[in-house]
């Protein structure tokens, strides 16, 4: 049998002292763990050093560049990307270990399904499941893009699918959901503005309503009970907030150009 492929687990963090330990516990099977911190003011780095000596501080540059920085700091070509609010299940661990120990050629990357929770409630609909994302990959054939938010992995080669799940404890409750929504809509609006997108009345009126209908009805969010309604309303609200913030950036940009012309 060929030599087992070595694995680097990577994660980015900032003020994650409440969640990072459980995440790192679930990554104990990796040959190394690389943590890239972006200026935590809590005990995140200290907790991370209990599990790995590969803890680095890198100034925040957006989700895509931040994760690519972690990839480049890794020692091994096979990389498993996990977020601080996620846990690797025992089934996924065994599947990855068997895959990396197998003979023959592997795919360039592998998608992993996620089970996401709002508080203690697992959201099985709303478009939140199975939510397959590329998490395990050969860095010689894949890399993160430059997106500030909603980052993705560009892969040069075939992409396989794993069956084991990541557990995603992204939101403790509504307050946590709103905090994250505010941060993500800030980044999304900036990203759209940098691409030259201009907010229209369609974006401010039709898109939020369509987002609610898609989440609650088309994607069967109503089957998730009250939590499904919360997710659907939050999705509509975040869509509205994103384009309102984009409109503000558009107006600020035009104002800046006008001042420049006056000079």
Secondary structure per residue as TSV (DSSP state, phi and psi in degrees):
chain	resnum	aa	ss	phi	psi
A	1	X	-	360.0	142.7
A	2	X	-	-69.2	159.9
A	3	X	-	-64.0	140.6
A	4	X	-	-63.3	136.6
A	5	X	-	-72.6	137.7
A	6	X	-	-86.1	150.3
A	7	X	E	-124.1	131.5
A	8	X	E	-106.9	123.3
A	9	X	E	-94.3	133.0
A	10	X	E	-124.4	147.6
A	11	X	E	-153.7	149.1
A	12	X	E	-105.5	151.7
A	13	X	E	-150.0	153.0
A	14	X	S	-159.7	115.8
A	15	X	S	52.8	56.3
A	16	X	-	-116.7	30.8
A	17	X	T	-60.8	-24.5
A	18	X	T	-80.8	-19.1
A	19	X	T	-124.7	-19.0
A	20	X	H	-69.3	-32.3
A	21	X	H	-61.8	-46.1
A	22	X	H	-64.8	-35.9
A	23	X	H	-63.9	-48.1
A	24	X	H	-64.9	-35.3
A	25	X	H	-56.7	-41.8
A	26	X	H	-73.6	-10.7
A	27	X	T	-103.0	11.9
A	28	X	T	-63.0	-18.3
A	29	X	T	-78.8	-15.3
A	30	X	S	-69.7	153.9
A	31	X	S	-72.7	-24.3
A	32	X	E	-156.6	156.9
A	33	X	E	-123.5	128.6
A	34	X	E	-113.3	122.0
A	35	X	E	-113.5	124.9
A	36	X	E	-109.7	113.2
A	37	X	E	-102.6	143.0
A	38	X	S	-114.9	50.9
A	39	X	-	91.2	40.8
A	40	X	-	-60.4	141.3
A	41	X	S	-105.2	1.2
A	42	X	S	-107.5	-154.0
A	43	X	S	-93.0	18.6
A	44	X	H	-54.4	-51.5
A	45	X	H	-64.8	-40.0
A	46	X	H	-63.6	-42.1
A	47	X	H	-65.3	-42.9
A	48	X	H	-60.1	-36.4
A	49	X	T	-70.8	-12.2
A	50	X	T	-72.6	-20.3
A	51	X	T	-110.6	-21.2
A	52	X	-	-158.7	149.0
A	53	X	S	-94.7	3.2
A	54	X	-	-95.9	65.7
A	55	X	E	-113.8	123.4
A	56	X	E	-125.1	153.0
A	57	X	E	-110.0	122.6
A	58	X	-	-131.9	127.1
A	59	X	-	-59.2	142.5
A	60	X	-	-62.5	130.6
A	61	X	-	-130.8	7.7
A	62	X	-	108.7	157.4
A	63	X	H	-61.2	-46.5
A	64	X	H	-61.2	-56.7
A	65	X	H	-60.6	-34.9
A	66	X	H	-65.6	-43.2
A	67	X	H	-71.0	-34.4
A	68	X	H	-66.6	-34.1
A	69	X	H	-60.8	-40.3
A	70	X	H	-65.6	-40.6
A	71	X	H	-58.4	-44.1
A	72	X	H	-72.4	-21.6
A	73	X	H	-84.4	-11.8
A	74	X	-	-70.5	153.0
A	75	X	S	-88.4	-24.7
A	76	X	S	-114.7	154.8
A	77	X	S	-75.5	-32.3
A	78	X	E	-84.6	124.2
A	79	X	E	-123.8	136.3
A	80	X	E	-116.1	115.9
A	81	X	E	-96.2	123.5
A	82	X	-	-134.2	143.7
A	83	X	-	-91.8	160.3
A	84	X	T	-63.8	-23.4
A	85	X	T	-94.4	18.0
A	86	X	E	-118.6	158.0
A	87	X	E	-134.0	136.9
A	88	X	E	-83.3	123.8
A	89	X	-	-75.2	162.1
A	90	X	H	-60.8	-36.5
A	91	X	H	-65.2	-42.5
A	92	X	H	-67.7	-39.7
A	93	X	H	-57.7	-49.1
A	94	X	H	-62.5	-40.1
A	95	X	H	-63.4	-42.4
A	96	X	H	-67.0	-43.9
A	97	X	H	-60.8	-43.8
A	98	X	H	-65.8	-38.9
A	99	X	H	-63.5	-47.7
A	100	X	H	-71.5	-20.2
A	101	X	H	-92.5	-6.4
A	102	X	S	-76.6	157.5
A	103	X	S	-85.7	163.7
A	104	X	S	89.4	174.8
A	105	X	-	-82.8	139.7
A	106	X	-	-100.0	165.6
A	107	X	-	-66.0	165.6
A	108	X	S	-71.0	-28.6
A	109	X	E	-157.6	165.8
A	110	X	E	-137.5	136.4
A	111	X	E	-88.6	148.4
A	112	X	E	-126.3	132.3
A	113	X	E	-78.9	150.2
A	114	X	E	-121.8	142.6
A	115	X	E	-105.9	115.2
A	116	X	E	-106.7	142.0
A	117	X	E	-121.2	140.5
A	118	X	E	-110.1	103.4
A	119	X	T	65.8	-127.6
A	120	X	T	-92.5	-2.4
A	121	X	E	-93.9	122.6
A	122	X	E	-79.3	130.3
A	123	X	E	-93.7	111.1
A	124	X	-	-97.5	-9.4
A	125	X	S	-126.8	-144.1
A	126	X	T	63.7	8.3
A	127	X	T	82.3	9.4
A	128	X	-	-91.2	-9.3
A	129	X	S	-138.1	137.0
A	130	X	S	-85.7	-6.4
A	131	X	-	48.1	53.8
A	132	X	-	-70.5	128.8
A	133	X	E	-132.5	150.9
A	134	X	E	-75.4	113.4
A	135	X	E	-122.9	-28.9
A	136	X	E	-112.2	125.2
A	137	X	E	-157.5	160.5
A	138	X	E	-89.7	115.0
A	139	X	T	-68.1	-11.1
A	140	X	T	-73.7	-17.5
A	141	X	T	-122.7	5.2
A	142	X	E	-153.6	152.0
A	143	X	E	-158.4	157.4
A	144	X	E	-76.6	146.5
A	145	X	-	-80.3	-172.2
A	146	X	S	-93.7	8.8
A	147	X	-	-62.4	135.2
A	148	X	S	-71.6	-29.7
A	149	X	S	-146.1	159.5
A	150	X	S	52.9	48.3
A	151	X	-	-65.1	153.5
A	152	X	-	-140.3	162.8
A	153	X	E	-103.0	123.2
A	154	X	E	-86.3	125.6
A	155	X	E	-119.5	131.7
A	156	X	S	-104.1	85.9
A	157	X	S	143.7	-179.0
A	158	X	-	-68.7	148.2
A	159	X	E	-117.2	123.5
A	160	X	E	-95.5	176.8
A	161	X	E	-127.1	131.4
A	162	X	E	-97.0	157.4
A	163	X	E	-98.6	-30.8
A	164	X	E	-65.6	150.1
A	165	X	E	-101.1	153.1
A	166	X	E	-93.1	140.0
A	167	X	E	-96.0	126.5
A	168	X	E	-115.9	105.0
A	169	X	E	-101.8	67.5
A	170	X	E	-76.5	-34.7
A	171	X	E	-129.1	121.1
A	172	X	S	-70.1	-37.2
A	173	X	S	-172.2	-165.2
A	174	X	H	-62.1	-42.1
A	175	X	H	-60.0	-43.0
A	176	X	H	-65.2	-38.8
A	177	X	H	-61.3	-42.4
A	178	X	H	-68.6	-37.9
A	179	X	H	-61.9	-46.7
A	180	X	H	-67.2	-37.2
A	181	X	H	-60.5	-41.5
A	182	X	H	-63.7	-43.1
A	183	X	H	-66.7	-44.9
A	184	X	H	-69.1	-35.5
A	185	X	H	-70.4	-32.5
A	186	X	H	-58.2	-51.1
A	187	X	H	-66.8	-40.5
A	188	X	H	-64.4	-41.8
A	189	X	H	-63.5	-43.1
A	190	X	H	-61.9	-41.7
A	191	X	H	-64.2	-41.7
A	192	X	H	-65.2	-41.5
A	193	X	H	-63.1	-40.4
A	194	X	H	-66.3	-23.6
A	195	X	T	-87.2	-0.7
A	196	X	T	88.4	10.1
A	197	X	-	-71.4	136.9
A	198	X	-	-114.6	128.5
A	199	X	-	-68.8	131.9
A	200	X	-	-112.3	170.4
A	201	X	H	-64.4	-31.3
A	202	X	H	-60.1	-43.7
A	203	X	H	-62.9	-36.0
A	204	X	H	-83.3	-22.1
A	205	X	H	-112.2	-56.3
A	206	X	H	-76.4	-44.1
A	207	X	H	-58.0	-46.8
A	208	X	H	-60.6	-43.5
A	209	X	H	-63.4	-42.4
A	210	X	H	-63.6	-36.2
A	211	X	H	-63.8	-39.7
A	212	X	H	-65.5	-48.3
A	213	X	H	-60.5	-43.3
A	214	X	I	-62.6	-44.3
A	215	X	I	-72.9	-46.1
A	216	X	I	-81.8	-37.1
A	217	X	I	-103.9	-57.0
A	218	X	I	-63.8	-43.2
A	219	X	T	-95.2	14.5
A	220	X	-	62.0	33.7
A	221	X	G	-59.9	-27.0
A	222	X	G	-61.6	-22.0
A	223	X	G	-73.9	-12.7
A	224	X	G	-92.7	12.8
A	225	X	H	68.3	-146.7
A	226	X	H	-60.4	-37.2
A	227	X	H	-64.8	-34.8
A	228	X	H	-64.1	-37.4
A	229	X	H	-66.2	-42.5
A	230	X	H	-59.7	-46.5
A	231	X	H	-62.8	-41.8
A	232	X	H	-65.9	-44.6
A	233	X	H	-65.7	-40.7
A	234	X	H	-63.5	-38.3
A	235	X	H	-63.8	-43.3
A	236	X	H	-65.1	-42.3
A	237	X	H	-64.9	-42.0
A	238	X	H	-67.0	-34.2
A	239	X	H	-64.1	-45.7
A	240	X	H	-61.4	-47.6
A	241	X	H	-61.2	-39.8
A	242	X	H	-59.3	-45.4
A	243	X	H	-78.8	-28.0
A	244	X	H	-64.1	-44.2
A	245	X	H	-65.4	-36.6
A	246	X	H	-63.6	-41.9
A	247	X	H	-60.1	-41.5
A	248	X	H	-64.0	-40.2
A	249	X	H	-66.2	-39.2
A	250	X	H	-59.5	-46.0
A	251	X	H	-66.8	-39.8
A	252	X	H	-64.1	-38.6
A	253	X	H	-64.6	-42.7
A	254	X	H	-65.4	-38.3
A	255	X	H	-64.1	-41.3
A	256	X	H	-64.5	-38.6
A	257	X	H	-65.8	-38.0
A	258	X	H	-64.4	-40.3
A	259	X	H	-66.3	-36.2
A	260	X	H	-65.0	-39.4
A	261	X	H	-68.5	-32.5
A	262	X	H	-65.0	-33.1
A	263	X	-	-68.7	360.0
